Amino acid sequence: MPRVTPTAPPTAPDNPRARFAETTKRATLRAAQEANRRRALPRWAEPAMKIGRRAAPVLVLAAIAAWGWGTGYAQMLTHAATDKVLEASVDAGLSVQDVTVVGREKAAPADLLAALEIRRGAPMLAFDPHQARTALEQIPWVRQARVERRLPDTIAITIVEREPMALWQQDRQMRLIDADGIVLTASDLSKWPNLPLLVGPDAPKRGPALLHMLAKEPMISQMVEAAVLVGGRRWDLRLKNGVDIRLPEHDVPEALRQLAMVQQTNDVLGKDVVAIDLRIPDRLSIQTSAAAADIRRKPPEKKQKT
């Protein structure tokens, strides 16, 4: 039986030219394999894998943070750290011991303190000046507020109060309002006896414009006791002597100027007059009392001959 001799593995060529050929062949084979692998993947795959490798640590941290936030563990750690810092600040002397207020005349001190929501000994660093300012400006008397933390232990407040403009009557209830129509108070109204009275649902909104026009005619404005908004469109003035002035819907300044001229020349408002109608342009209608009408209708007495 013939003997089979196994074939020996190929050995590396001894001459340099054969070795160079073998090296070139292997490099070509690797390049072909790499090209085939690249063709097998989309163009965006390799950049995406690079980005993924770089973003992996960030994604892991984000996942851990989301888990901590979802379970409440992160908030607990945050609150615990904040409480420690505030406790340390109080130990260092940064606690509320005094509250100073500048500009207060009519606003109640209790309302100011309630808006601050602060107590003596509370951490100064836990006090929010912006939130306190917003709360203070919700108080009707406070038009503008400034709040500061003055370390180590003082909260300083400066306020600008609203100015009363008129008394407003609606549904048989009296209220004090300012030029913006803000209701300031409904109590102790006897402190403002000289303010004009506005009557009607929309009177606070439209009243400032009327009072501004009246201020330009002081001869008339000083006689006005009340202003009634009629139908939400125009005003009737009730004077202190009981005379009613019916103003037009438009051109109110001109009507008031006409009334002032007549009053200056004829003192019409000091006579036996019930009402004056100014609703028709360039015309002034005067309504007198019944007694004055009787006097006008009565024939003049004849003089006796002597």
Secondary structure, 3 states (H helix, E strand, C coil): CCCCCCCCCCCCCCCHHHHHHHHHHHHHHHHHHHHHHHHHCCCCHHHHHHHHHHHHHHHHHHHHHHHHHHHCHHHHHHHHHHHHHHHHHHHCCCECCEEEEECCCCCCHHHHHHHHCCCCCCEHHHCCHHHHHHHHCCCCCEEEEEEEEECCCEEEEEEEECCEEEEEEECCEEEEEECCCCEEECCCHHHCCCCCEEECCCHHHHHHHHHHHHHCCHHHHCCEEEEEEECCCEEEEEECCCCEEECCCCCHHHHHHHHHHHHHHHCHHHCCEEEEECCCCCCCEEEECHHHHHHHHCCCCCCCCC
